[in-house]
Amino acid sequence: MYQRIRDLREDRDLTQREIAKVLQMSQTGYSQYEIGKNDIPTQILIKLALFYNTSTDYLLELTDQKEPPPRRSEKK
């Protein structure tokens, strides 16, 4: 998982500092996620998935499909 979030960041030519700003945290704190020192909290995982337009399953390496599944429509 940690390599995957790093790869996504680097594919977009973003720095750790830029992603940390999006997540409203320090660069050092974000760095700990990429090297696997700290587990990624669920809320941060969701923010990363939304930011990269992918699924949390992809970030967690449960699938290799980058595209998120279609969102369910609201029932009326």
Jmol script that loads the backbone (N, CA, C; Angstrom):
load data "model"
ATOM      1  N   MET A   1       0.833  -1.195   0.000  1.00  0.00           N
ATOM      2  CA  MET A   1       0.000   0.000   0.000  1.00  0.00           C
ATOM      3  C   MET A   1       0.866   1.243   0.000  1.00  0.00           C
ATOM      4  N   TYR A   2       1.944   1.215   0.746  1.00  0.00           N
ATOM      5  CA  TYR A   2       2.748   2.424   0.902  1.00  0.00           C
ATOM      6  C   TYR A   2       3.431   2.812  -0.402  1.00  0.00           C
ATOM      7  N   GLN A   3       3.895   1.813  -1.129  1.00  0.00           N
ATOM      8  CA  GLN A   3       4.516   2.093  -2.432  1.00  0.00           C
ATOM      9  C   GLN A   3       3.482   2.640  -3.405  1.00  0.00           C
ATOM     10  N   ARG A   4       2.269   2.147  -3.297  1.00  0.00           N
ATOM     11  CA  ARG A   4       1.221   2.579  -4.221  1.00  0.00           C
ATOM     12  C   ARG A   4       0.894   4.053  -4.030  1.00  0.00           C
ATOM     13  N   ILE A   5       0.800   4.524  -2.791  1.00  0.00           N
ATOM     14  CA  ILE A   5       0.497   5.949  -2.610  1.00  0.00           C
ATOM     15  C   ILE A   5       1.680   6.812  -3.058  1.00  0.00           C
ATOM     16  N   ARG A   6       2.873   6.293  -2.904  1.00  0.00           N
ATOM     17  CA  ARG A   6       4.041   7.029  -3.389  1.00  0.00           C
ATOM     18  C   ARG A   6       4.035   7.087  -4.916  1.00  0.00           C
ATOM     19  N   ASP A   7       3.754   5.958  -5.557  1.00  0.00           N
ATOM     20  CA  ASP A   7       3.713   5.923  -7.015  1.00  0.00           C
ATOM     21  C   ASP A   7       2.657   6.880  -7.573  1.00  0.00           C
ATOM     22  N   LEU A   8       1.485   6.906  -6.962  1.00  0.00           N
ATOM     23  CA  LEU A   8       0.434   7.814  -7.420  1.00  0.00           C
ATOM     24  C   LEU A   8       0.884   9.267  -7.298  1.00  0.00           C
ATOM     25  N   ARG A   9       1.519   9.594  -6.209  1.00  0.00           N
ATOM     26  CA  ARG A   9       2.009  10.969  -5.994  1.00  0.00           C
ATOM     27  C   ARG A   9       3.056  11.320  -7.042  1.00  0.00           C
ATOM     28  N   GLU A  10       4.012  10.433  -7.243  1.00  0.00           N
ATOM     29  CA  GLU A  10       5.088  10.701  -8.197  1.00  0.00           C
ATOM     30  C   GLU A  10       4.580  10.744  -9.633  1.00  0.00           C
ATOM     31  N   ASP A  11       3.571   9.929  -9.961  1.00  0.00           N
ATOM     32  CA  ASP A  11       2.994   9.950 -11.307  1.00  0.00           C
ATOM     33  C   ASP A  11       2.407  11.319 -11.639  1.00  0.00           C
ATOM     34  N   ARG A  12       1.976  12.038 -10.623  1.00  0.00           N
ATOM     35  CA  ARG A  12       1.416  13.380 -10.818  1.00  0.00           C
ATOM     36  C   ARG A  12       2.439  14.486 -10.571  1.00  0.00           C
ATOM     37  N   ASP A  13       3.684  14.083 -10.397  1.00  0.00           N
ATOM     38  CA  ASP A  13       4.771  15.045 -10.144  1.00  0.00           C
ATOM     39  C   ASP A  13       4.467  15.963  -8.959  1.00  0.00           C
ATOM     40  N   LEU A  14       3.951  15.365  -7.893  1.00  0.00           N
ATOM     41  CA  LEU A  14       3.647  16.110  -6.677  1.00  0.00           C
ATOM     42  C   LEU A  14       4.681  15.796  -5.603  1.00  0.00           C
ATOM     43  N   THR A  15       4.920  16.751  -4.729  1.00  0.00           N
ATOM     44  CA  THR A  15       5.820  16.531  -3.605  1.00  0.00           C
ATOM     45  C   THR A  15       5.021  16.035  -2.410  1.00  0.00           C
ATOM     46  N   GLN A  16       5.725  15.478  -1.456  1.00  0.00           N
ATOM     47  CA  GLN A  16       5.067  15.079  -0.208  1.00  0.00           C
ATOM     48  C   GLN A  16       4.434  16.293   0.461  1.00  0.00           C
ATOM     49  N   ARG A  17       5.112  17.415   0.390  1.00  0.00           N
ATOM     50  CA  ARG A  17       4.586  18.645   0.999  1.00  0.00           C
ATOM     51  C   ARG A  17       3.247  19.040   0.377  1.00  0.00           C
ATOM     52  N   GLU A  18       3.123  18.899  -0.946  1.00  0.00           N
ATOM     53  CA  GLU A  18       1.874  19.253  -1.628  1.00  0.00           C
ATOM     54  C   GLU A  18       0.731  18.329  -1.211  1.00  0.00           C
ATOM     55  N   ILE A  19       0.995  17.041  -1.129  1.00  0.00           N
ATOM     56  CA  ILE A  19      -0.042  16.097  -0.696  1.00  0.00           C
ATOM     57  C   ILE A  19      -0.397  16.337   0.766  1.00  0.00           C
ATOM     58  N   ALA A  20       0.605  16.588   1.578  1.00  0.00           N
ATOM     59  CA  ALA A  20       0.355  16.864   3.001  1.00  0.00           C
ATOM     60  C   ALA A  20      -0.557  18.077   3.162  1.00  0.00           C
ATOM     61  N   LYS A  21      -0.364  19.077   2.315  1.00  0.00           N
ATOM     62  CA  LYS A  21      -1.214  20.270   2.376  1.00  0.00           C
ATOM     63  C   LYS A  21      -2.657  19.923   2.041  1.00  0.00           C
ATOM     64  N   VAL A  22      -2.853  19.085   1.018  1.00  0.00           N
ATOM     65  CA  VAL A  22      -4.201  18.637   0.647  1.00  0.00           C
ATOM     66  C   VAL A  22      -4.848  17.906   1.823  1.00  0.00           C
ATOM     67  N   LEU A  23      -4.048  17.110   2.531  1.00  0.00           N
ATOM     68  CA  LEU A  23      -4.558  16.321   3.657  1.00  0.00           C
ATOM     69  C   LEU A  23      -4.584  17.108   4.964  1.00  0.00           C
ATOM     70  N   GLN A  24      -4.131  18.351   4.906  1.00  0.00           N
ATOM     71  CA  GLN A  24      -4.080  19.226   6.081  1.00  0.00           C
ATOM     72  C   GLN A  24      -3.265  18.595   7.207  1.00  0.00           C
ATOM     73  N   MET A  25      -2.032  18.214   6.843  1.00  0.00           N
ATOM     74  CA  MET A  25      -1.129  17.624   7.819  1.00  0.00           C
ATOM     75  C   MET A  25       0.294  18.032   7.472  1.00  0.00           C
ATOM     76  N   SER A  26       1.235  17.644   8.296  1.00  0.00           N
ATOM     77  CA  SER A  26       2.631  17.987   8.038  1.00  0.00           C
ATOM     78  C   SER A  26       3.238  17.048   7.002  1.00  0.00           C
ATOM     79  N   GLN A  27       4.270  17.526   6.338  1.00  0.00           N
ATOM     80  CA  GLN A  27       4.995  16.703   5.373  1.00  0.00           C
ATOM     81  C   GLN A  27       5.617  15.507   6.078  1.00  0.00           C
ATOM     82  N   THR A  28       6.139  15.722   7.266  1.00  0.00           N
ATOM     83  CA  THR A  28       6.754  14.638   8.031  1.00  0.00           C
ATOM     84  C   THR A  28       5.727  13.544   8.346  1.00  0.00           C
ATOM     85  N   GLY A  29       4.538  13.959   8.747  1.00  0.00           N
ATOM     86  CA  GLY A  29       3.477  12.993   9.041  1.00  0.00           C
ATOM     87  C   GLY A  29       3.101  12.184   7.816  1.00  0.00           C
ATOM     88  N   TYR A  30       2.987  12.871   6.683  1.00  0.00           N
ATOM     89  CA  TYR A  30       2.653  12.155   5.450  1.00  0.00           C
ATOM     90  C   TYR A  30       3.782  11.206   5.056  1.00  0.00           C
ATOM     91  N   SER A  31       4.999  11.651   5.212  1.00  0.00           N
ATOM     92  CA  SER A  31       6.166  10.830   4.881  1.00  0.00           C
ATOM     93  C   SER A  31       6.130   9.497   5.627  1.00  0.00           C
ATOM     94  N   GLN A  32       5.668   9.529   6.870  1.00  0.00           N
ATOM     95  CA  GLN A  32       5.589   8.307   7.673  1.00  0.00           C
ATOM     96  C   GLN A  32       4.629   7.291   7.058  1.00  0.00           C
ATOM     97  N   TYR A  33       3.608   7.764   6.345  1.00  0.00           N
ATOM     98  CA  TYR A  33       2.694   6.860   5.646  1.00  0.00           C
ATOM     99  C   TYR A  33       3.400   6.188   4.470  1.00  0.00           C
ATOM    100  N   GLU A  34       4.128   6.986   3.691  1.00  0.00           N
ATOM    101  CA  GLU A  34       4.769   6.443   2.491  1.00  0.00           C
ATOM    102  C   GLU A  34       5.849   5.411   2.806  1.00  0.00           C
ATOM    103  N   ILE A  35       6.510   5.554   3.940  1.00  0.00           N
ATOM    104  CA  ILE A  35       7.555   4.581   4.273  1.00  0.00           C
ATOM    105  C   ILE A  35       7.023   3.440   5.121  1.00  0.00           C
ATOM    106  N   GLY A  36       5.728   3.494   5.455  1.00  0.00           N
ATOM    107  CA  GLY A  36       5.110   2.403   6.192  1.00  0.00           C
ATOM    108  C   GLY A  36       5.360   2.431   7.684  1.00  0.00           C
ATOM    109  N   LYS A  37       5.855   3.545   8.183  1.00  0.00           N
ATOM    110  CA  LYS A  37       6.110   3.639   9.626  1.00  0.00           C
ATOM    111  C   LYS A  37       4.810   3.793  10.411  1.00  0.00           C
ATOM    112  N   ASN A  38       3.864   4.527   9.843  1.00  0.00           N
ATOM    113  CA  ASN A  38       2.560   4.718  10.480  1.00  0.00           C
ATOM    114  C   ASN A  38       1.464   4.168   9.577  1.00  0.00           C
ATOM    115  N   ASP A  39       0.455   3.556  10.184  1.00  0.00           N
ATOM    116  CA  ASP A  39      -0.715   3.124   9.424  1.00  0.00           C
ATOM    117  C   ASP A  39      -1.512   4.348   8.998  1.00  0.00           C
ATOM    118  N   ILE A  40      -2.161   4.230   7.866  1.00  0.00           N
ATOM    119  CA  ILE A  40      -2.949   5.341   7.343  1.00  0.00           C
ATOM    120  C   ILE A  40      -4.361   5.261   7.924  1.00  0.00           C
ATOM    121  N   PRO A  41      -4.793   6.313   8.632  1.00  0.00           N
ATOM    122  CA  PRO A  41      -6.160   6.305   9.168  1.00  0.00           C
ATOM    123  C   PRO A  41      -7.196   6.256   8.031  1.00  0.00           C
ATOM    124  N   THR A  42      -8.337   5.706   8.332  1.00  0.00           N
ATOM    125  CA  THR A  42      -9.394   5.543   7.337  1.00  0.00           C
ATOM    126  C   THR A  42      -9.743   6.855   6.654  1.00  0.00           C
ATOM    127  N   GLN A  43      -9.881   7.933   7.411  1.00  0.00           N
ATOM    128  CA  GLN A  43     -10.267   9.220   6.821  1.00  0.00           C
ATOM    129  C   GLN A  43      -9.220   9.721   5.836  1.00  0.00           C
ATOM    130  N   ILE A  44      -7.954   9.502   6.129  1.00  0.00           N
ATOM    131  CA  ILE A  44      -6.880   9.907   5.220  1.00  0.00           C
ATOM    132  C   ILE A  44      -6.905   9.029   3.971  1.00  0.00           C
ATOM    133  N   LEU A  45      -7.142   7.749   4.160  1.00  0.00           N
ATOM    134  CA  LEU A  45      -7.232   6.822   3.034  1.00  0.00           C
ATOM    135  C   LEU A  45      -8.351   7.239   2.079  1.00  0.00           C
ATOM    136  N   ILE A  46      -9.480   7.624   2.632  1.00  0.00           N
ATOM    137  CA  ILE A  46     -10.610   8.078   1.820  1.00  0.00           C
ATOM    138  C   ILE A  46     -10.246   9.356   1.072  1.00  0.00           C
ATOM    139  N   LYS A  47      -9.607  10.298   1.755  1.00  0.00           N
ATOM    140  CA  LYS A  47      -9.197  11.550   1.100  1.00  0.00           C
ATOM    141  C   LYS A  47      -8.230  11.278  -0.040  1.00  0.00           C
ATOM    142  N   LEU A  48      -7.299  10.360   0.161  1.00  0.00           N
ATOM    143  CA  LEU A  48      -6.347  10.019  -0.895  1.00  0.00           C
ATOM    144  C   LEU A  48      -7.061   9.390  -2.087  1.00  0.00           C
ATOM    145  N   ALA A  49      -7.996   8.491  -1.829  1.00  0.00           N
ATOM    146  CA  ALA A  49      -8.744   7.839  -2.908  1.00  0.00           C
ATOM    147  C   ALA A  49      -9.534   8.876  -3.710  1.00  0.00           C
ATOM    148  N   LEU A  50     -10.170   9.805  -3.028  1.00  0.00           N
ATOM    149  CA  LEU A  50     -10.922  10.850  -3.724  1.00  0.00           C
ATOM    150  C   LEU A  50      -9.987  11.760  -4.513  1.00  0.00           C
ATOM    151  N   PHE A  51      -8.871  12.125  -3.913  1.00  0.00           N
ATOM    152  CA  PHE A  51      -7.913  13.008  -4.573  1.00  0.00           C
ATOM    153  C   PHE A  51      -7.361  12.367  -5.846  1.00  0.00           C
ATOM    154  N   TYR A  52      -7.012  11.103  -5.784  1.00  0.00           N
ATOM    155  CA  TYR A  52      -6.434  10.405  -6.930  1.00  0.00           C
ATOM    156  C   TYR A  52      -7.488   9.768  -7.838  1.00  0.00           C
ATOM    157  N   ASN A  53      -8.762   9.948  -7.492  1.00  0.00           N
ATOM    158  CA  ASN A  53      -9.870   9.377  -8.261  1.00  0.00           C
ATOM    159  C   ASN A  53      -9.686   7.868  -8.450  1.00  0.00           C
ATOM    160  N   THR A  54      -9.497   7.198  -7.341  1.00  0.00           N
ATOM    161  CA  THR A  54      -9.359   5.754  -7.349  1.00  0.00           C
ATOM    162  C   THR A  54     -10.159   5.198  -6.174  1.00  0.00           C
ATOM    163  N   SER A  55     -10.028   3.927  -5.923  1.00  0.00           N
ATOM    164  CA  SER A  55     -10.764   3.321  -4.806  1.00  0.00           C
ATOM    165  C   SER A  55      -9.822   3.051  -3.633  1.00  0.00           C
ATOM    166  N   THR A  56     -10.387   2.936  -2.469  1.00  0.00           N
ATOM    167  CA  THR A  56      -9.576   2.557  -1.314  1.00  0.00           C
ATOM    168  C   THR A  56      -9.050   1.137  -1.500  1.00  0.00           C
ATOM    169  N   ASP A  57      -9.803   0.292  -2.187  1.00  0.00           N
ATOM    170  CA  ASP A  57      -9.324  -1.071  -2.470  1.00  0.00           C
ATOM    171  C   ASP A  57      -8.037  -1.034  -3.289  1.00  0.00           C
ATOM    172  N   TYR A  58      -7.962  -0.114  -4.241  1.00  0.00           N
ATOM    173  CA  TYR A  58      -6.744   0.017  -5.038  1.00  0.00           C
ATOM    174  C   TYR A  58      -5.582   0.473  -4.148  1.00  0.00           C
ATOM    175  N   LEU A  59      -5.828   1.448  -3.298  1.00  0.00           N
ATOM    176  CA  LEU A  59      -4.777   1.934  -2.401  1.00  0.00           C
ATOM    177  C   LEU A  59      -4.304   0.834  -1.455  1.00  0.00           C
ATOM    178  N   LEU A  60      -5.234  -0.005  -1.020  1.00  0.00           N
ATOM    179  CA  LEU A  60      -4.903  -1.091  -0.093  1.00  0.00           C
ATOM    180  C   LEU A  60      -4.368  -2.332  -0.798  1.00  0.00           C
ATOM    181  N   GLU A  61      -4.243  -2.246  -2.120  1.00  0.00           N
ATOM    182  CA  GLU A  61      -3.750  -3.337  -2.952  1.00  0.00           C
ATOM    183  C   GLU A  61      -4.637  -4.576  -2.914  1.00  0.00           C
ATOM    184  N   LEU A  62      -5.932  -4.341  -2.783  1.00  0.00           N
ATOM    185  CA  LEU A  62      -6.906  -5.432  -2.847  1.00  0.00           C
ATOM    186  C   LEU A  62      -7.357  -5.668  -4.280  1.00  0.00           C
ATOM    187  N   THR A  63      -7.053  -4.700  -5.154  1.00  0.00           N
ATOM    188  CA  THR A  63      -7.353  -4.805  -6.576  1.00  0.00           C
ATOM    189  C   THR A  63      -6.276  -4.049  -7.342  1.00  0.00           C
ATOM    190  N   ASP A  64      -6.118  -4.405  -8.600  1.00  0.00           N
ATOM    191  CA  ASP A  64      -5.197  -3.672  -9.468  1.00  0.00           C
ATOM    192  C   ASP A  64      -5.948  -2.726 -10.394  1.00  0.00           C
ATOM    193  N   GLN A  65      -7.264  -2.661 -10.240  1.00  0.00           N
ATOM    194  CA  GLN A  65      -8.089  -1.767 -11.055  1.00  0.00           C
ATOM    195  C   GLN A  65      -8.037  -0.371 -10.460  1.00  0.00           C
ATOM    196  N   LYS A  66      -7.416   0.561 -11.208  1.00  0.00           N
ATOM    197  CA  LYS A  66      -7.238   1.927 -10.713  1.00  0.00           C
ATOM    198  C   LYS A  66      -8.548   2.707 -10.632  1.00  0.00           C
ATOM    199  N   GLU A  67      -9.421   2.506 -11.621  1.00  0.00           N
ATOM    200  CA  GLU A  67     -10.647   3.286 -11.680  1.00  0.00           C
ATOM    201  C   GLU A  67     -11.588   2.892 -10.547  1.00  0.00           C
ATOM    202  N   PRO A  68     -12.186   3.880  -9.910  1.00  0.00           N
ATOM    203  CA  PRO A  68     -13.137   3.550  -8.842  1.00  0.00           C
ATOM    204  C   PRO A  68     -14.407   2.956  -9.439  1.00  0.00           C
ATOM    205  N   PRO A  69     -15.106   2.149  -8.660  1.00  0.00           N
ATOM    206  CA  PRO A  69     -16.382   1.619  -9.159  1.00  0.00           C
ATOM    207  C   PRO A  69     -17.386   2.763  -9.273  1.00  0.00           C
ATOM    208  N   PRO A  70     -18.402   2.601 -10.098  1.00  0.00           N
ATOM    209  CA  PRO A  70     -19.420   3.657 -10.214  1.00  0.00           C
ATOM    210  C   PRO A  70     -20.098   3.872  -8.864  1.00  0.00           C
ATOM    211  N   ARG A  71     -20.370   5.114  -8.561  1.00  0.00           N
ATOM    212  CA  ARG A  71     -21.054   5.422  -7.305  1.00  0.00           C
ATOM    213  C   ARG A  71     -22.526   5.040  -7.411  1.00  0.00           C
ATOM    214  N   ARG A  72     -23.024   4.594  -6.288  1.00  0.00           N
ATOM    215  CA  ARG A  72     -24.449   4.257  -6.236  1.00  0.00           C
ATOM    216  C   ARG A  72     -25.263   5.538  -6.257  1.00  0.00           C
ATOM    217  N   SER A  73     -26.360   5.513  -6.975  1.00  0.00           N
ATOM    218  CA  SER A  73     -27.220   6.700  -6.994  1.00  0.00           C
ATOM    219  C   SER A  73     -28.076   6.688  -5.726  1.00  0.00           C
ATOM    220  N   GLU A  74     -28.427   7.867  -5.321  1.00  0.00           N
ATOM    221  CA  GLU A  74     -29.271   8.026  -4.139  1.00  0.00           C
ATOM    222  C   GLU A  74     -30.674   7.526  -4.418  1.00  0.00           C
ATOM    223  N   LYS A  75     -31.237   6.774  -3.488  1.00  0.00           N
ATOM    224  CA  LYS A  75     -32.615   6.321  -3.638  1.00  0.00           C
ATOM    225  C   LYS A  75     -33.548   7.442  -3.209  1.00  0.00           C
ATOM    226  N   LYS A  76     -34.636   7.601  -3.931  1.00  0.00           N
ATOM    227  CA  LYS A  76     -35.608   8.658  -3.632  1.00  0.00           C
ATOM    228  C   LYS A  76     -36.866   8.090  -3.087  1.00  0.00           C
TER     229      LYS A  76
END
end "model"
wireframe off; spacefill off
backbone 0.3
color backbone group
